[in-house]
């Protein structure tokens, strides 16, 4: 199972927090999708497509921008685009309408699903922006001073 989520969709208590994601805003006229299920689906899709260094950050209490931020790395611009396509499909499968930026360039794709934001980077772009540091978490495999 991808990191950070239990079977019921609640975030596992970690340095990121432990609150359950809230429902997403639905497409008008459609039933409301469950955010926890969608986060789990996105994490699985990224893992299945060989995304690297997948991180899920619980944003509850840190910002009102979103409830969960997912960050992943693709090996190339083509891989970043393929990962983004899988994430967009996961949103659309639950009738959520995400907004996207950066698909054509393939260096950094932002997928904004309202309550869930997904960033997919090429490795050097991810290192440059270092979003994990901005949100106070370490990258996967990175040692942190205790």
N, C-alpha and C positions, 0 to 999 in steps of 0.2 A: 504494500500500500504506500502511496506517496507520503512524504513526511507531513506532519502537523495536523492530520485529521483523523478522527475516529470514524467508525462505521456510521454513526448517527449524524455526521457532518459537523460536529463541534470541534473546535480547535483544541488540540492537546495542550495542556498547560506547559509552557516553556518560557524562555526569556521573552517571547513575543506576547504572552498573555494567554488567557484561556476562555474568552467569551465566544459564544456561538455567533457566526455570521448572521446578519439580518437578511430578509428576502430582498431580491432585486426589484427594481422598477420594471414592470412588464411592458410588453408591446401593447398599445391600446387594444382592448377587446380580447386579450388572451389571458389565461390564468397566470397567476404570479409564480415564477420559478423559485425554487429553494436555493438560496445562496450557498449553503454548505454542500449540497449535492453538486452544484456547478463548480465550486472550488475544487472538490475532489475529482470531478471529471476533467477539469483543466490540468490539474497536476498529473493525472494519469496520462492524458493525451501528450503532454510535454515529455514525460518520462518514456512513453512508448516510441516517440519520434526521436529519441536520443538527445534531447536537450541536456545541456550540462549545467551544473551548479544551480539547480532549481531551489529557490528560496521563497517561502510564503511568510509574509509579515502581517501580523494582526495589527491593524491601525486603530482599533477601538481606543478611545481616550487620547489619541495622539493627534488626530485630525478629523475633520468632517468631510474630507475629499472622498473617502471610500472606507470600507470596513476591512478589506483585505487587499494587499498588494502582492503580486507574484512576479518574481524576477527570474529570468532564465537566459542562458547563453546558447547561441547557435554557432556552429563552426565556420560558417561562411554566410555571405549575403543570401545565397540560395537556400541554405538551411534555415536561416532566420525567417525567410518568407514562407517556407513550408511549415515551420512551427506556428507562425502567425495564422496561417490558413486553418490549421487544426484547432487553434483556440477560437477563432471566429466561428468555425463550424459548431464547436461546443456551445457557444452562446446562442447561435441561431437554432440549435436543436431544442433549446428550452424557450424558444420564442423571445429571447432577449435581443435587443438591437444595439450592439456595441458600436462605438465610434472608433475609427482607427487613424493613425498618423504614421508616416514613414514606410509604408509598404513598398513603394517603388524603389527607394534608396536601399533598403535592406540592412542598414547599419544599426538602427534602433527603431523597433516597431512598438508603438504604444497602442494598446487596445483598452478602451475605456468602457467598461460595462456598468458604469454608475457605482455600484457598491463594491465591485471587483475591478481592479486595475492591473493589467498585465504588461510588463516591459520585457521585450526580447531583444537582446543585444548580440553583436559580434563581440568576441572576447576583448579586443583592445578598446572598444567603445565603452563596454561595461566597466573596465578598469578606470577609464578616464572619468566617467560620471560618478562612479562609486555610490550608488543610491543606498546601499546597505549602511554605509557610514553615516549618511544623512539621517537615516531612520534609527540609528543607534544599534545596529546589529552587525555581526561579522559575516563575511562570505563563507560558504561551505568550505570546510577543511582549514580555515584560518584559525590559528591559535589566538586566544584572547587572554590578556593579563587578568589574573584573578583578583 
